[in-house]
Amino acid sequence: MTTLLNKATKSNILVVDDSAENLRILSSMLTEEGFAVRCARSGLMALTTLQNTRADLILLDIKMPQMSGYEVCEHLKADPVTREIPVIFISALDEAMDKVKAFDLGGVDYITKPFELPEVLARIENQITISRLRMQLQNQQRKLLKQNQALMRSNRELEQFAHVMSHDLKQPLQSFLFAIGLVEQCCKGNPNSKVFEYLKRLRDISSSMQKVIEALLDYARVGNEELVIEEISCDAILAMILDNLQVAMAEQSAVIHHDSLPTVMADRNQLMQLFHHLITNALKFQPQGNKPEISISVSLLPQDVIERSVDIGFLSFDQDEQSPIPGSQTYLFGVHDNGIGIDADKVHLIFEVFQRINADDYAGTGMGLATCKKILERHNGRIWVESEPDKGTSVYFTFPQQQQE
C-alpha cells in the first residue's frame, strides 16, 4: 500500500485501545507504512505516555475500562501541551449522538469498528497532512508577526530620527536666515547688485530647506504623538482652513463647493492636517491661469459595502491594509479638482515620502500626501486617487467611525 506521506519524515502515532488484537493490527499496518507507532492499553497509560513522548496523531478507542476515550480526549484538550494533537476516534459505537459527542469534545474524525485498513490509513494521512499544513501556517504567521514587529520598530526609529534631525536643524537654519538679514542690512549702501542677488538665492534656498524640515516634523509627529480622539465637526475644520487660505484662494479666484460634512471621532490636529494638505494640493496643481474649482463630497457607506469593496480591492492602494472596524460605519470623502491631473503610471507613487511628481513646475516637499496616508492609517482609514492628465484629480479617503452604544 502506497502512502501519500514522506516516509523519510516519520509521524508519531499513539494508538489507544484496550483490545490487544486491535493494537496489533493497527500497529503492524501503520509501521509498514512508515509511521512510528506507540500503543497504550488504557486511557491512563495514554496520558502517562504523552508526558514523555511526542505524538502527531492519536487513534483513540471510546469504550475502555476506568477511563473512556471521551474522558481521555477531555484531558488532552484541557492541556496546552496536547491540545493541538489531532484525535481520531475509532469505536464500535455507531450512533449519531456518539459521533456528535466525539466531535464536540475535539475529535477531528470518527472511524467505526470493524474498520477497513485502507480507510484508516486514508483518514490518518488526511489529518496528518492537515496538521502539518496548519503548523506551517502557524510558523509562517509567527515569522510574519516578527517581521511586522521589526518593521514597526524600524518605522518608529525612523520617525524618531526624522523628528530629532528636523528639530536639531531647525534652530541653526533660523539663525542662518537671521544672519542673512543682518548681512542685507550691512550691505544696503553697497552698489554691487550681485551681493543682494546672492543673498536672495541663499534666502530662497534656506526657506525651501525650512519647509522640508517643517514637513518632516509634521510627518514624524503623526507617527509619534498620542492620538486625542474627540467629536469634531468637519464643517468647522473646513471653515478654519478656508479662512487661513482666503488670500491664496482670492489670488487664484478659486471656488470651493462642499457637501454638509459630518461630525467624526478623530484627532483634531491630524484631521486639520489632512484637510489642509488635500485642499492646498488641489489649489496648487493647476494649469497656468486656470481658476481652481474644488468640490468636497461625503457619503455614508454601509459596513457590508466596505467589506465587499475591500475583498475585491476597490478601496485599497497597497496590500497591507487594515480590516474595517467591527460594528462601525464608514464615511467616504472625496476631494475633487479641475487641475493638471496625474499620469496613470505615476499615481501609485504619490503616497511615498519625498515623491514630487511635478517637481519641475510646482514647488513642494513631497511629504503632504504621505502625511495624509499616515494620518488615515492611524484612524483605520484608507486613501487612494483617481486622476487623468488635464482632467483633474479626485482624492478619496474612508473614515471609519465606531458606533456609539
DOMAR-817353 format. One record per residue (C-alpha): x, y, z negated; residue in three letters. Coordinates in steps of 0.05 Angstrom, whole numbers. Layout:
# residues N
        u        v        w   residuo
        X        Y        Z       ALA
...
# end
This chain:
# residues 405
        u        v        w   residuo
        0        0        0       MET
       29       68       20       THR
       25      126      -29       THR
       18      199       -9       LEU
       65      220      -65       LEU
      140      225      -60       ASN
      165      163      -96       LYS
      232      196     -107       ALA
      198      240     -158       THR
      163      193     -206       LYS
      100      215     -240       SER
       89      191     -311       ASN
       22      158     -323       ILE
       -6      136     -390       LEU
      -57       81     -387       VAL
     -102       75     -448       VAL
     -146       13     -453       ASP
     -160      -39     -507       ASP
     -162      -94     -453       SER
      -94     -126     -443       ALA
     -116     -152     -375       GLU
     -135      -83     -351       ASN
      -69      -55     -376       LEU
      -31     -110     -339       ARG
      -67      -99     -273       ILE
      -63      -24     -274       LEU
        9      -23     -298       SER
       32      -72     -244       SER
       -5      -36     -188       MET
       19       33     -208       LEU
       91       11     -219       THR
       93      -19     -149       GLU
       71       48     -122       GLU
      129       84     -154       GLY
       97      112     -217       PHE
      129      108     -286       ALA
       76       74     -329       VAL
       66       71     -404       ARG
        9       33     -438       CYS
      -30       43     -502       ALA
      -79       -7     -532       ARG
     -116       45     -573       SER
     -132      119     -576       GLY
      -88      129     -638       LEU
      -29       95     -603       MET
      -40      141     -542       ALA
      -38      204     -584       LEU
       25      179     -620       THR
       59      163     -554       THR
       44      233     -527       LEU
       81      264     -586       GLN
      147      240     -557       ASN
      131      225     -484       THR
      110      269     -426       ARG
       51      246     -383       ALA
       30      275     -316       ASP
      -37      239     -318       LEU
      -77      196     -366       ILE
     -123      138     -348       LEU
     -170      133     -408       LEU
     -220       79     -427       ASP
     -281      101     -466       ILE
     -304       41     -507       LYS
     -247       27     -555       MET
     -247        9     -629       PRO
     -231       61     -683       GLN
     -226      119     -634       MET
     -267      125     -569       SER
     -240      154     -505       GLY
     -285      214     -516       TYR
     -252      228     -583       GLU
     -183      219     -553       VAL
     -200      270     -499       CYS
     -224      319     -551       GLU
     -158      314     -587       HIS
     -119      323     -522       LEU
     -157      385     -501       LYS
     -151      416     -570       ALA
      -75      411     -569       ASP
      -38      464     -527       PRO
       17      413     -511       VAL
      -30      363     -479       THR
      -87      408     -458       ARG
      -66      412     -384       GLU
      -55      337     -373       ILE
     -109      312     -325       PRO
     -152      256     -355       VAL
     -188      205     -311       ILE
     -239      165     -350       PHE
     -243       92     -330       ILE
     -301       55     -362       SER
     -356        3     -354       ALA
     -406       57     -375       LEU
     -442       79     -312       ASP
     -500      120     -337       GLU
     -503      192     -313       ALA
     -502      220     -384       MET
     -437      182     -398       ASP
     -404      215     -338       LYS
     -432      283     -355       VAL
     -404      278     -425       LYS
     -335      257     -398       ALA
     -333      318     -353       PHE
     -358      364     -408       ASP
     -300      342     -452       LEU
     -249      360     -399       GLY
     -243      298     -356       GLY
     -225      311     -283       VAL
     -252      246     -254       ASP
     -291      183     -272       TYR
     -280      112     -248       ILE
     -330       57     -262       THR
     -308      -14     -281       LYS
     -299      -62     -248       PRO
     -253      -18     -208       PHE
     -223      -26     -139       GLU
     -147      -15     -138       LEU
     -146       27      -75       PRO
     -199       73     -104       GLU
     -160       81     -170       VAL
      -96       97     -132       LEU
     -130      148      -86       ALA
     -161      184     -145       ARG
      -95      185     -183       ILE
      -58      212     -123       GLU
     -111      265     -113       ASN
     -108      290     -185       GLN
      -32      289     -189       ILE
      -28      329     -124       THR
      -78      380     -153       ILE
      -39      383     -218       SER
       27      395     -182       ARG
       -4      449     -138       LEU
      -33      482     -200       ARG
       35      481     -233       MET
       68      510     -172       GLN
       15      565     -170       LEU
       25      580     -244       GLN
      101      583     -235       ASN
       92      629     -175       GLN
       45      673     -216       GLN
       96      677     -272       ARG
      150      696     -222       LYS
      105      749     -192       LEU
       88      775     -261       LEU
      162      782     -278       LYS
      176      816     -212       GLN
      117      863     -223       ASN
      141      880     -293       GLN
      212      892     -266       ALA
      184      938     -212       LEU
      142      976     -263       MET
      204      985     -307       ARG
      243     1008     -246       SER
      188     1057     -227       ASN
      186     1085     -298       ARG
      261     1093     -298       GLU
      260     1128     -230       LEU
      205     1174     -254       GLU
      243     1190     -318       GLN
      306     1201     -276       PHE
      269     1247     -229       ALA
      239     1285     -288       HIS
      307     1294     -323       VAL
      344     1313     -259       MET
      290     1362     -237       SER
      286     1393     -306       HIS
      362     1399     -311       ASP
      366     1430     -241       LEU
      310     1479     -252       LYS
      346     1526     -301       GLN
      412     1531     -262       PRO
      373     1546     -198       LEU
      333     1601     -233       GLN
      399     1630     -257       SER
      426     1627     -185       PHE
      365     1665     -159       LEU
      374     1717     -214       PHE
      447     1724     -194       ALA
      427     1735     -121       ILE
      382     1792     -144       GLY
      439     1824     -183       LEU
      484     1819     -121       VAL
      429     1852      -79       GLU
      426     1909     -129       GLN
      501     1919     -128       CYS
      503     1919      -52       CYS
      447     1969      -40       LYS
      497     2021      -14       GLY
      535     1971       29       ASN
      527     1989      103       PRO
      543     1917      124       ASN
      474     1887      141       SER
      505     1817      144       LYS
      511     1817       68       VAL
      436     1822       60       PHE
      424     1772      116       GLU
      467     1721       79       TYR
      434     1737       12       LEU
      366     1727       44       LYS
      388     1659       70       ARG
      412     1640        1       LEU
      346     1663      -30       ARG
      305     1624       22       ASP
      346     1560       12       ILE
      341     1568      -64       SER
      266     1578      -60       SER
      259     1515      -19       SER
      300     1477      -70       MET
      257     1505     -125       GLN
      194     1479      -90       LYS
      224     1410      -83       VAL
      243     1409     -157       ILE
      173     1431     -178       GLU
      143     1377     -133       ALA
      189     1324     -164       LEU
      169     1346     -234       LEU
       95     1342     -215       ASP
      105     1272     -186       TYR
      144     1249     -247       ALA
       93     1278     -296       ARG
       36     1240     -262       VAL
       70     1174     -279       GLY
       97     1193     -348       ASN
       43     1235     -381       GLU
      -12     1201     -421       GLU
      -80     1210     -389       LEU
     -131     1251     -425       VAL
     -197     1225     -398       ILE
     -257     1270     -406       GLU
     -320     1292     -369       GLU
     -301     1342     -315       ILE
     -343     1378     -264       SER
     -312     1371     -195       CYS
     -351     1432     -173       ASP
     -317     1473     -229       ALA
     -248     1446     -209       ILE
     -261     1463     -136       LEU
     -284     1533     -154       ALA
     -219     1546     -192       MET
     -176     1520     -135       ILE
     -213     1562      -83       LEU
     -205     1623     -127       ASP
     -130     1611     -130       ASN
     -126     1602      -55       LEU
     -171     1660      -35       GLN
     -114     1702       -7       VAL
      -88     1646       37       ALA
     -158     1629       59       MET
     -173     1702       76       ALA
     -109     1707      117       GLU
     -130     1647      159       GLN
     -205     1663      160       SER
     -215     1593      131       ALA
     -285     1566      119       VAL
     -298     1511       67       ILE
     -363     1473       61       HIS
     -376     1422        7       HIS
     -430     1376      -20       ASP
     -453     1383      -92       SER
     -396     1349     -127       LEU
     -406     1303     -187       PRO
     -382     1304     -258       THR
     -330     1249     -267       VAL
     -288     1218     -322       MET
     -216     1239     -307       ALA
     -154     1274     -330       ASP
     -166     1349     -317       ARG
      -96     1368     -296       ASN
      -88     1309     -249       GLN
     -157     1319     -218       LEU
     -139     1392     -205       MET
      -73     1370     -173       GLN
     -109     1321     -129       LEU
     -158     1371     -100       PHE
     -104     1425      -95       HIS
      -58     1382      -53       HIS
     -113     1358       -7       LEU
     -142     1428        6       ILE
      -74     1462       15       THR
      -55     1407       65       ASN
     -119     1419      104       ALA
     -103     1494      106       LEU
      -30     1484      123       LYS
      -31     1435      181       PHE
      -69     1478      231       GLN
      -52     1499      302       PRO
      -25     1569      310       GLN
      -82     1620      306       GLY
     -135     1567      290       ASN
     -188     1582      238       LYS
     -189     1525      188       PRO
     -257     1492      177       GLU
     -256     1444      118       ILE
     -313     1403       91       SER
     -314     1361       28       ILE
     -364     1303       25       SER
     -382     1256      -31       VAL
     -427     1195      -37       SER
     -440     1143      -90       LEU
     -423     1073      -67       LEU
     -457     1012      -98       PRO
     -409      962     -130       GLN
     -425      907      -81       ASP
     -406      953      -22       VAL
     -339      967      -55       ILE
     -325      894      -67       GLU
     -343      875        5       ARG
     -302      932       32       SER
     -241      912       -8       VAL
     -249      839       15       ASP
     -245      860       88       ILE
     -191      911       75       GLY
     -233      972       93       PHE
     -216     1011       31       LEU
     -142      993       30       SER
      -78     1024       54       PHE
      -30      973       24       ASP
      -30      903       -5       GLN
      -22      918      -80       ASP
      -89      950      -93       GLU
     -125      942     -159       GLN
     -194      910     -162       SER
     -256      952     -176       PRO
     -272      961     -249       ILE
     -326      911     -271       PRO
     -392      946     -288       GLY
     -371     1011     -253       SER
     -398     1058     -200       GLN
     -352     1088     -148       THR
     -353     1156     -114       TYR
     -327     1162      -44       LEU
     -298     1231      -29       PHE
     -276     1257       38       GLY
     -236     1320       56       VAL
     -244     1334      130       HIS
     -207     1387      170       ASP
     -200     1412      242       ASN
     -124     1413      240       GLY
      -69     1384      283       ILE
      -83     1312      264       GLY
      -32     1255      258       ILE
       -9     1201      307       ASP
      -38     1133      290       ALA
       32     1102      285       ASP
       52     1153      231       LYS
      -10     1151      186       VAL
       19     1095      142       HIS
       80     1139      125       LEU
       44     1199       95       ILE
       36     1170       25       PHE
      110     1156       18       GLU
      155     1203      -22       VAL
      191     1256       19       PHE
      156     1237       84       GLN
      145     1301      125       ARG
      110     1281      189       ILE
      113     1352      220       ASN
      177     1376      186       ALA
      200     1419      245       ASP
      137     1462      248       ASP
      108     1463      177       TYR
      143     1476      111       ALA
      133     1428       54       GLY
      165     1378        7       THR
      134     1313       30       GLY
      110     1300      -42       MET
       37     1323      -41       GLY
        2     1260      -15       LEU
       50     1214      -53       ALA
       28     1251     -116       THR
      -45     1243      -96       CYS
      -35     1168      -87       LYS
       -3     1161     -155       LYS
      -59     1202     -188       ILE
     -112     1157     -157       LEU
      -75     1094     -177       GLU
      -75     1118     -249       ARG
     -151     1128     -243       HIS
     -161     1059     -208       ASN
     -178     1093     -143       GLY
     -155     1087      -71       ARG
     -136     1136      -16       ILE
     -130     1129       59       TRP
     -130     1173      121       VAL
     -167     1173      188       GLU
     -137     1221      238       SER
     -128     1235      312       GLU
      -79     1286      342       PRO
     -112     1353      359       ASP
     -179     1329      329       LYS
     -166     1337      255       GLY
     -157     1293      195       THR
     -203     1261      143       SER
     -173     1241       76       VAL
     -218     1192       38       TYR
     -210     1171      -33       PHE
     -250     1129      -82       THR
     -260     1147     -155       PHE
     -288     1091     -198       PRO
     -329     1111     -259       GLN
     -341     1065     -318       GLN
     -415     1065     -332       GLN
     -436     1091     -400       GLN
     -474     1043     -444       GLU
# end
